[in-house]
Amino acid sequence: VTETGNVYVVAPVPASVKTAIKITGQLPRGVFAKVEPPVNKSAPTPRLAGHPDLTGNWSYTDWIGNYMTGGGRRCGPTQGANCSRQTNQTEDFELYSPSRFGNLNRPLYKPEHWNKVQELDMWTNKFDPVMTCQPLGVPRQGPPRRIYQSDTDITFLYFGGDAGGGYGEYRVIPTDGRPHNAEAAFDITYLGNTVGRWEGDTLVLDSVAFIDTTWLGRGGFFHSDQMHVVERFTRQGDAISYDVTVEDPEVLVEPWVLPTRTLRRNTNRDAGLLRERGNCEIYEDGAAATQIRH
């Protein structure tokens, strides 16, 4: 059974069929890109008001930690000469298929929610919020691309190109250690209600009050409006370590701890600027072939 619920029957391949198979020359599927060179963590770390200054432009591979080249579906005869293995990888969203990443950890759901996750996964191309051009939300949109820090608050700029024309968001967060505003905690949003504090040289952001229509990731990984997200930013030289923990006692068995991501200082002064969103593509034509993940 696949992650989409499809059942496959495995049978021996007759010798006559084996001899008829012709190699097309296409490369094997699932090739990970080379690991980036080490970042300079020994460079001087600038400080502001006694804390590490996170201000700057920051880059990272992507919000799941790896680039992958090549998909599992070959180009068809009607796709034209410009079709490549990367074309079908993008069309099928194979890059984001959770089961194809082996040991990448996933949120662990309570048994009563397993059927919902499987159904949403099967119909990902219909129910994934990005397919109707909704914001990715926190933590799915990943780390910021540009940061502006003052002694009392911090501003994040985000942009990316995941489906639906991409996204561009911003957050302005107090970092003076204040608690959550009791009234604001009931004003649910895509980005939540966030307050920040410093724990030594680590900036800790605490977020609550999320709308429950966003997902934690592609594959049906939903959450409730009781989700609580803690983000940690630790700068060392030209790098920021970004750690995220998601708690959701309504649907998760235990907190979901994401792998640490390393943000690299980008010296391009134009990097990290918000860009205009592309044309939004909404997949609501009613055709099952476009709504079920292949």
KARAJO-V632823 format. One record per pair of residues at least 24 apart in sequence whose ideal C-beta (glycine too) atoms are under 10 Angstrom apart, sorted by sequence separation. I is the first residue (numbers start at 1). GAP is how many residues later the second one is. If there is no record, write none. Layout:
I_GAP + I_GAP
This chain:
36_24 + 70_24 + 71_24 + 97_24 + 136_24 + 146_24 + 148_24 + 151_24 + 152_24 + 184_24 + 185_24 + 187_24 + 188_24 + 190_24 + 205_24 + 206_24 + 207_24 + 223_24 + 224_24 + 226_24 + 227_24 + 239_24 + 240_24 + 36_25 + 70_25 + 72_25 + 144_25 + 150_25 + 151_25 + 184_25 + 188_25 + 189_25 + 205_25 + 206_25 + 221_25 + 223_25 + 224_25 + 225_25 + 226_25 + 227_25 + 230_25 + 238_25 + 239_25 + 240_25 + 35_26 + 68_26 + 69_26 + 71_26 + 136_26 + 141_26 + 144_26 + 149_26 + 152_26 + 180_26 + 204_26 + 205_26 + 222_26 + 224_26 + 226_26 + 234_26 + 236_26 + 238_26 + 239_26 + 68_27 + 97_27 + 136_27 + 140_27 + 141_27 + 144_27 + 177_27 + 179_27 + 180_27 + 204_27 + 205_27 + 223_27 + 224_27 + 228_27 + 229_27 + 230_27 + 231_27 + 238_27 + 33_28 + 67_28 + 68_28 + 72_28 + 96_28 + 136_28 + 141_28 + 175_28 + 180_28 + 181_28 + 203_28 + 204_28 + 205_28 + 223_28 + 224_28 + 232_28 + 235_28 + 237_28 + 238_28 + 66_29 + 68_29 + 71_29 + 135_29 + 175_29 + 180_29 + 203_29 + 204_29 + 222_29 + 223_29 + 227_29 + 238_29 + 133_30 + 134_30 + 136_30 + 137_30 + 141_30 + 173_30 + 175_30 + 202_30 + 203_30 + 204_30 + 216_30 + 221_30 + 233_30 + 235_30 + 35_31 + 64_31 + 93_31 + 132_31 + 133_31 + 136_31 + 138_31 + 202_31 + 203_31 + 221_31 + 64_32 + 68_32 + 93_32 + 96_32 + 130_32 + 131_32 + 132_32 + 133_32 + 135_32 + 137_32 + 173_32 + 201_32 + 202_32 + 203_32 + 216_32 + 33_33 + 34_33 + 62_33 + 63_33 + 68_33 + 92_33 + 130_33 + 131_33 + 133_33 + 134_33 + 135_33 + 136_33 + 138_33 + 158_33 + 173_33 + 199_33 + 201_33 + 202_33 + 223_33 + 32_34 + 33_34 + 62_34 + 64_34 + 96_34 + 128_34 + 129_34 + 130_34 + 133_34 + 135_34 + 171_34 + 173_34 + 200_34 + 201_34 + 32_35 + 33_35 + 66_35 + 93_35 + 128_35 + 129_35 + 130_35 + 156_35 + 192_35 + 194_35 + 196_35 + 199_35 + 201_35 + 216_35 + 221_35 + 31_36 + 32_36 + 33_36 + 65_36 + 128_36 + 130_36 + 171_36 + 192_36 + 212_36 + 216_36 + 31_37 + 32_37 + 64_37 + 93_37 + 130_37 + 188_37 + 192_37 + 194_37 + 196_37 + 203_37 + 30_38 + 31_38 + 32_38 + 66_38 + 93_38 + 125_38 + 156_38 + 191_38 + 210_38 + 212_38 + 29_39 + 30_39 + 31_39 + 65_39 + 186_39 + 202_39 + 204_39 + 205_39 + 207_39 + 208_39 + 212_39 + 217_39 + 29_40 + 30_40 + 64_40 + 154_40 + 216_40 + 29_41 + 30_41 + 202_41 + 217_41 + 27_42 + 28_42 + 29_42 + 30_42 + 154_42 + 216_42 + 27_43 + 29_43 + 153_43 + 26_44 + 28_44 + 29_44 + 152_44 + 29_45 + 26_48 + 26_49 + 141_49 + 154_49 + 156_49 + 24_50 + 140_50 + 141_50 + 24_51 + 138_51 + 154_51 + 137_52 + 138_52 + 137_53 + 138_53 + 139_53 + 31_54 + 135_54 + 136_54 + 137_54 + 138_54 + 149_54 + 135_55 + 136_55 + 137_55 + 163_55 + 29_56 + 134_56 + 135_56 + 138_56 + 147_56 + 162_56 + 28_57 + 26_58 + 27_58 + 173_58 + 26_59 + 29_59 + 30_59 + 29_60 + 129_61 + 30_64 + 29_65 + 96_66 + 95_67 + 96_67 + 138_67 + 139_68 + 32_69 + 93_69 + 138_69 + 30_70 + 93_70 + 29_71 + 30_71 + 139_71 + 30_72 + 138_72 + 63_73 + 90_73 + 137_73 + 141_73 + 220_73 + 137_74 + 140_74 + 219_74 + 137_75 + 139_75 + 140_75 + 156_75 + 218_75 + 63_76 + 64_76 + 135_76 + 137_76 + 138_76 + 140_76 + 63_77 + 65_77 + 134_77 + 137_77 + 139_77 + 140_77 + 156_77 + 63_78 + 64_78 + 135_78 + 136_78 + 137_78 + 138_78 + 139_78 + 140_78 + 63_79 + 134_79 + 135_79 + 136_79 + 137_79 + 154_79 + 62_80 + 63_80 + 134_80 + 132_81 + 134_81 + 136_81 + 140_81 + 60_82 + 129_82 + 60_83 + 140_83 + 59_84 + 129_84 + 130_84 + 139_84 + 149_84 + 58_85 + 60_85 + 129_85 + 130_85 + 58_86 + 59_86 + 127_86 + 128_86 + 129_86 + 137_86 + 147_86 + 57_87 + 58_87 + 128_87 + 131_87 + 57_88 + 58_88 + 127_88 + 130_88 + 139_88 + 143_88 + 147_88 + 57_89 + 58_89 + 128_89 + 138_89 + 144_89 + 54_90 + 56_90 + 57_90 + 128_90 + 137_90 + 139_90 + 143_90 + 55_91 + 56_91 + 124_91 + 128_91 + 138_91 + 139_91 + 55_92 + 56_92 + 128_92 + 137_92 + 139_92 + 4_93 + 54_93 + 55_93 + 56_93 + 125_93 + 127_93 + 128_93 + 129_93 + 138_93 + 147_93 + 3_94 + 53_94 + 54_94 + 55_94 + 124_94 + 2_95 + 3_95 + 4_95 + 54_95 + 55_95 + 63_95 + 120_95 + 124_95 + 127_95 + 3_96 + 53_96 + 124_96 + 144_96 + 2_97 + 3_97 + 52_97 + 53_97 + 63_97 + 121_97 + 123_97 + 143_97 + 51_98 + 53_98 + 58_98 + 62_98 + 120_98 + 121_98 + 122_98 + 144_98 + 55_99 + 58_99 + 62_99 + 63_99 + 120_99 + 121_99 + 143_99 + 49_100 + 51_100 + 54_100 + 55_100 + 57_100 + 62_100 + 120_100 + 121_100 + 142_100 + 48_101 + 49_101 + 50_101 + 118_101 + 119_101 + 120_101 + 143_101 + 48_102 + 49_102 + 54_102 + 117_102 + 118_102 + 120_102 + 142_102 + 46_103 + 48_103 + 49_103 + 117_103 + 139_103 + 116_104 + 117_104 + 170_104 + 117_105 + 139_105 + 168_105 + 169_105 + 116_106 + 138_106 + 139_106 + 168_106 + 113_107 + 139_107 + 168_107 + 138_108 + 167_108 + 168_108 + 107_109 + 113_109 + 166_109 + 168_109 + 106_110 + 107_110 + 166_110 + 167_110 + 106_111 + 109_111 + 113_111 + 165_111 + 166_111 + 167_111 + 107_112 + 109_112 + 165_112 + 166_112 + 5_113 + 104_113 + 106_113 + 109_113 + 159_113 + 164_113 + 165_113 + 166_113 + 3_114 + 4_114 + 5_114 + 107_114 + 109_114 + 158_114 + 159_114 + 161_114 + 164_114 + 165_114 + 166_114 + 3_115 + 106_115 + 107_115 + 157_115 + 159_115 + 160_115 + 164_115 + 165_115 + 5_116 + 6_116 + 107_116 + 142_116 + 147_116 + 156_116 + 157_116 + 158_116 + 159_116 + 161_116 + 164_116 + 165_116 + 1_117 + 4_117 + 5_117 + 139_117 + 157_117 + 159_117 + 161_117 + 163_117 + 164_117 + 165_117 + 3_118 + 4_118 + 5_118 + 143_118 + 145_118 + 157_118 + 159_118 + 163_118 + 164_118 + 2_119 + 3_119 + 4_119 + 98_119 + 139_119 + 142_119 + 143_119 + 144_119 + 164_119 + 2_120 + 4_120 + 98_120 + 99_120 + 143_120 + 146_120 + 163_120 + 3_121 + 54_121 + 96_121 + 97_121 + 98_121 + 142_121 + 145_121 + 96_122 + 97_122 + 98_122 + 95_123 + 96_123 + 98_123 + 51_124 + 148_124 + 93_125 + 146_125 + 147_125 + 49_126 + 93_126 + 145_126 + 146_126 + 145_127 + 146_127 + 144_128 + 145_128 + 146_128 + 145_129 + 145_130 + 117_134 + 116_135 + 113_137 + 110_138 + 113_138 + 107_139 + 109_139 + 110_139 + 112_139 + 113_139 + 110_140 + 113_140 + 107_141 + 110_141 + 109_142 + 110_142 + 111_142 + 108_143 + 109_143 + 110_143 + 107_144 + 108_144 + 109_144 + 133_144 + 107_145 + 108_145 + 52_146 + 107_146 + 108_146 + 133_146 + 134_146 + 51_147 + 107_147 + 108_147 + 109_147 + 133_147 + 50_148 + 52_148 + 107_148 + 108_148 + 132_148 + 133_148 + 49_149 + 51_149 + 52_149 + 54_149 + 107_149 + 132_149 + 133_149 + 51_150 + 52_150 + 106_150 + 107_150 + 131_150 + 132_150 + 50_151 + 51_151 + 52_151 + 105_151 + 107_151 + 130_151 + 131_151 + 132_151 + 51_152 + 105_152 + 131_152 + 132_152 + 64_153 + 105_153 + 131_153 + 47_154 + 63_154 + 64_154 + 104_154 + 105_154 + 104_155 + 128_155 + 45_156 + 103_156 + 126_157 + 125_158 + 126_158 + 131_159 + 126_160 + 131_160 + 126_161 + 125_162 + 126_162 + 125_163 + 128_163 + 125_164 + 126_164 + 127_164 + 123_165 + 125_165 + 126_165 + 128_165 + 125_166 + 126_166 + 124_167 + 125_167 + 126_167 + 123_168 + 124_168 + 125_168 + 122_169 + 123_169 + 124_169 + 125_169 + 122_170 + 123_170 + 121_171 + 122_171 + 121_172 + 58_175 + 58_177 + 54_179 + 56_179 + 54_180 + 55_180 + 58_180 + 60_180 + 52_181 + 54_181 + 58_181 + 52_182 + 53_182 + 56_182 + 58_182 + 60_182 + 52_183 + 51_184 + 52_184 + 56_184 + 58_184 + 54_186 + 47_188 + 52_188 + 46_189 + 45_190 + 45_191 + 46_191 + 45_192 + 43_193 + 44_193 + 45_193 + 65_193 + 41_194 + 42_194 + 43_194 + 44_194 + 45_194 + 64_194 + 65_194 + 41_195 + 42_195 + 43_195 + 63_195 + 64_195 + 65_195 + 40_196 + 41_196 + 42_196 + 43_196 + 65_196 + 97_196 + 39_197 + 40_197 + 41_197 + 42_197 + 64_197 + 65_197 + 96_197 + 97_197 + 39_198 + 40_198 + 41_198 + 63_198 + 39_199 + 40_199 + 41_199 + 62_199 + 94_199 + 39_200 + 41_200 + 61_200 + 93_200 + 94_200 + 38_201 + 39_201 + 60_201 + 61_201 + 92_201 + 93_201 + 60_202 + 92_202 + 60_203 + 61_203 + 91_203 + 58_204 + 59_204 + 60_204 + 58_205 + 59_205 + 57_206 + 58_206 + 59_206 + 60_206 + 88_206 + 56_207 + 57_207 + 58_207 + 59_207 + 57_208 + 58_208 + 59_208 + 54_209 + 56_209 + 57_209 + 59_209 + 56_210 + 57_210 + 56_211 + 57_211 + 57_212 + 59_212 + 57_213 + 58_213 + 59_213 + 57_214 + 58_214 + 4_215 + 56_215 + 57_215 + 3_216 + 4_216 + 56_216 + 57_216 + 3_217 + 41_221 + 73_221 + 43_222 + 72_222 + 39_223 + 71_223 + 38_224 + 39_224 + 40_224 + 39_225 + 40_225 + 36_226 + 39_226 + 37_227 + 36_228 + 6_286 + 5_287 + 6_287 + 4_288 + 5_288 + 6_288 + 4_289 + 3_290 + 4_290 + 2_291
